Amino acid sequence: MANANDPVRANIKFKDRLFRIVFGAEENKKHLIALYNALNGTDFGESETVEITTLDDAIYIRMKNDISFIIASDLSLYEQQSTFNPNMPLRGFLYHAHLYEHYVKKMECDIYGQTLIKIPNPKYVVFYNGLNEKEDRIDLKLSDAFIKPDSGNDFEWTATMLNINQGHNKELMEKCAPLGEYSDFIALVRRHQESLSFDEAVDKAVTDAQAWPCIGPYLSKNRNEVRDVLLTEFDAELHDKVTFEAGKTEGRAEGRAEGRAEGRAEGRAEGRAEGRAEGRAEGEVKSLAKLVADGLIPLNVAVSRLNLSEEEFIQQALIFNIFIKR
């Protein structure tokens, strides 16, 4: 089993899980309504009927942390992301298809009949709080992925990505205090991580936030649960295997290319061997650099795996156009 005190083994998707608790738990329904009101200019109260429609058994396991719900005539899907993903429109399109499938079954609708079935309006918002700098708002279009450009806009699906890092979308944060506090809490965890272990940083952030009026009481009251959520045991070996296998595959390809070129001049067999070794090493550096840049593992963990100094690691990351801040 993983050790929760190991920063590599902590749940790298902790912000996704916390976001769902803060805005998707039944006891925090008021926060979800406040967020919906801020985004849509409505003024629904806490007594408004909210039907949580999140699919925990979705085919796509990475979507398990989404929040989907129905208010009035809207079927909203909110997803928090700590890494930028241009495929969010496609993911949201597939997820909504599952949601509508459940909806028509629940309402016993006959989609093969001659009567037009009325369905809730889809709304899809992605909340981004990764470490890479992004604009306050980015509209991601499904048509961007079409093999042949759709100049007529005959079909479109949009994922509205909102940056919720501190300093971004200030008007939205002012309208929705729970979202502002959530953003501040994530920033606290990151700040404390600079000098503390991951679990210590989380615990101190909970203490610092306990007096906040919206999510503070929940964090304080459920301190152990919050700690468990943020430090959920993570199968680091499986994560490393997936990550490094990808890096090794890329490294082997690069190594073979380099090996062939060097082999013509210095001997085909020796060139291939050297090329593969160098390619594997470069692939490992690139994989770890991506993890550090995305805030998934600390810099000190990456350099310890490679037996490099921080400066050497940062310089090698630049070769792959990956920029790492100390």
N, C-alpha and C positions, 0 to 999 in steps of 0.2 A: 504493500500500500504506500501511497505517497505521503511524504512528511510535509505537513502544512507550514512548517517553519522554513522550508526550502523555497526561496522566491521563484525558482523555476517551476516548482510543483504546485504553486498556488494557481487558482483557476484564472486563466488568462482572459476569460470572458466575464470577469466579475462585474463590469459595469453593465453588461446586458442583464444579468440576473438582478442586480440592485434596481435598475430602471423598472423592471417588471414588478418588483415588490412595491416600490414607491408609488407607481401609477396603476398597477394592474391588480393589486390585492383588494379583496372586497372591503376590508376595513379602511382602505385608502381611496375609496371611490371618489371622495370629494376632490382629491388631487387630480384624478383623471378628468373629472368634469371641468375643473379649473383650467386644465391644459387645453381641453377641447374648446372652451369658451375663448381662451386667449388666441387660439389659432383661427377661429371661425367668426369672431365678433358676436357671439351669442351670450346670453346671460342665464343659462340654465342653473337652477339651484341644486342643492344636495339631494333634494327629494326626487329629482328627475330619474326616470326609469333608465337604467343602463344595463344592457345585456352583454356580458363578457362572452366573446365567441372565440377566444384563442384556442387553437388546435394544438394540444400537447402531443398528439400522435401523428403529427404531420410527417409526410414522407421525407421531407428535407430536414434533417436533424438540426441544422444550423438555424432553422426558423423557430425552434422551440421557445425562444425567449421573446418572441413578438407579442404585442398586445393588440388584440382586435376586439372591437365592441360595436354595438349599435346604440346610437342615441337618435331619437326621432326617426328621420328617414335616411340617416347616414350610416354606412358600414365603414368604419375607420380602421386602418391598420397603422400602428405606430411601431417603429423598430429603432432601437439604439445601436449604433455602430461605432466601434473604437478604431476601425480601419476603413479607409475609403474603398468602396466596391462599386465599379461602374455597372455591375450586373443587377443592381437593386431593382430597376424596373421589371426585368424578367422574373426575378424572385417574387416581387410583389404581385405580378400578374398571375403566376402559378398559385401563390398562396390565396389570392382572392378567388380563384377558380374553386379551390377546395372549400372556402367559406360559403360561396354561393351554392355549391353542391349540398352542403349541410343545410343551408337555409331552405332550399326548395323541398328537401326531404322533410324537414321539420314542419313546414307550412303545407305539406302535401300538395304541392303544385304539380300540375300536369304540363310539362314543357313540350309535349307532343300534341297538345290540344290546340284549338283554334282561338282561344282567348289569350290576349296578351297578359303575361305575368308581370306584375310590378315588383321590382326589387330595390333594396336600399342603394342610395348613391355611394359609390366607392370613393374613399379618401385615403391617400397613402402618403405618410410622412416619415422620413428617416432622420433621426436625431444623431448628429455626428459629434463626437468629442474625442477624436484621436489626436495624436501629437503633431501630425502634419498640418501645416497651415492651410486652411480652406476659407472660401468666401462665406459670408453670412448665409447665403442661400444659393443653391445650385439646383436647377431643374434637370433631372436626368430623364432622358427620353428613351422609350423602348425602340423607337425607329432608328436610333443611333446604331443599334445592333443588326438592323436588317441588312442582308447580303446585298440586295439591290435597293438603293435610296428610294424612299417613298416621297417623291416631290409633291404629290397631291394631298399628303396628310390624310389619307383615307382611313388610317387606323393609328391611334396613338395611345400611349399609356405613360403616365408621368410619375416619377418618384421625386417628391419635393424634399431635398436634403437641406436641413437647417443645422448650422454650426452652433452647438450649445456650450462651447468652451467659454471660460471667463473672458469677458470683453467683446463677445459677439452677440448679436441679436438682443441688444439691451432692452429695446421696447417690449419684446416678447417676454423677457425675464421679469420686467416690471409688471406686466399683465398677469403673469403666472408665477407667484412666489415659490410654490413647490419646485418648479423647474429651475428657478434661480438658485435655490438652496441645494438642489441635486448637483448642479454645475459646480457650486462652491465646494461641496463635499468631495467630489472627484478631484478637484484642484488641491484640496487639503491632503488627500491621500498621496497624491503625486509629490507634493512639497515635502511631506514627512518622509517619503521614501528616499529622499536625498541623503538623509542621515540615519534612518532607522531601517530595520528589517521590514519586510512587507507586512507581516501580521502586527508588528508594533506600530507601524504607520497607520494601519486601519484602525486599531484600537484608540490611538491618540486622536485621530480625526473624529471618531464617534464621540469622544469626550469633548472635543472642541465644539462640536455641533449640537450638543445636548440642549442648549438654551434656544436654538432656532425655533421660531413659532410653528413652522409647518412640518418639516420632516424630523426636526430635532427630537420631539417627544417620542416618536416612533423608534428612532435610532437608539435612544437611551433606554426605553422600555424593553426593547427587543435586542439589547446589546449582544447577547450570546448568539441569537439567531442571525443577526447581521454579520457578526464575525464569521459564523459558519458559512454564510452565503458568500462572503468575500474571500474566504480562505478554503472553499470547498476543495476537497482532495482531488487532485488532478493527476491523471495518469501521464506523468512526464515522459515515461519511456515510449508510450504510443505517440505522443506529440513529437518527441525528438525523431522517432522513426519516420513519421510522415514528412516532417520538415527536412531532415537530412537526406532522405531518399530522393526528394525533389532536387535538393542541391547536388547530390551525387550524380543523378541522371544528367543534369545540366553540365556538371563538371566533367563527366565521362565524355560527353559530346564535344566539349571544348578541348579536352585532353586528346581525343582521337584526332581532331583537326590539327592540333599543334604537333601531335606525334607524327602524323603523316608528313607534315612540312619538314620537321626536323629529321625524320627518318630518311628522307631523300638525300640529305647532306651528310648525316652522321651514322646512318645505319637504321633500316626500317624497324627492326625489333627494339633496339635501344630507344629510339625516338618515341615509339608508341608507349613503352613503359614509362618513360619520363613524362610524356604528355598526359597519360592517365593519372599519374600521381599528382602532377601539378593541377590538373583539372579538378580532381577530387578536393584538393586543398582549397582551391579558389571557390569551388562550389560551397564548401563548408563556411568559408569566410562570408560569402555573399548571403547564405541562409541566416547565419547568426546576425549579420549586419541588419538585415530586414527586420528580424525580431526585435533588435534593440531600437531601431528607428521607429518602429510601431509601438514601442513602449511595452512589449510583451515580456521581455526579460531585461534585467539590469545590465549595464555596461560591464561591471566587474565580473559577472557570471560568464559573459561571452569571452572576455579576454583570458579568463582562467582556463576555459576549455581549449583555447588555441595556444596558450603559453606565449602570448604577445603582450606588449605594453599597451596601454590605452592609446597612446599616440600612434603606434604602429597599426593598431586595429582601425583607428579612425582614418588613417591615410589609405589603408587598403580598401576600406569601404568606399572611399571617394572614387576609386577606379571604376566602381559599378554605379557611380552617380547616386550613392546613398549617403546622405548627410546626417551625421550623428552629433548631437550636442552633449557636452559633458554634463 
